[in-house]
Every structure is written in C-alpha cells, then in structure tokens.
Amino acid sequence: MQPARAGNLLEMAQQIPDPRGRQGRRFSLSAMLATVICGILCGARGYEAIAGWLAVQEPKVAYAITSVPRVQAGAAKLLGWWRGH
C-alpha cells in the first residue's frame, strides 16, 4: 500500500463547508481550522492556549496560517473566534 500524498493544510480546510451565517464570518473557517490544528500539534490545549500560541508566532508564520496581518496585536480578537464575540 502506498501512503497518501500529503496536501496543503489550508487547501484541505478550504474544502470544508462553512455552516455559519454571513454575519458570523469575521474570520475564514479555513484559517480557524488551520490555527486549531497547528496549535494542537504544537501542544496547545483549549482555545485560549491556541490563541496564545498563535499570538507568539513570528508574524510571517501567523500570516501564513491566518492571512491576518499583525496577529499578535489582535490576540483578543482571535479569542473571539471561539467565544462568539
């Protein structure tokens, strides 16, 4: 059996339908899923730990995952992803 070809995480996440309504789409679902997956793989447990993990990444890493510039300055907004604010 041949192993499956690895894909691009963001491309895979973009294939998942977003069940949220228009008003609930401040951040893309694919960016949120990629953030959660990367944070968990790096040891973060829980939404606050995941947002904290993202907030301490180099700007180019955070931007590559989220496409949101200056993520560190907006860590509170990232927490809103999971709190529904």
Summary of the structure (lengths in Angstrom):
residues: 85
radius of gyration: 13.5
end to end distance: 46.4
largest distance: 46.6
contacts: 196
relative contact order: 0.14
helix: 60%
strand: 0%
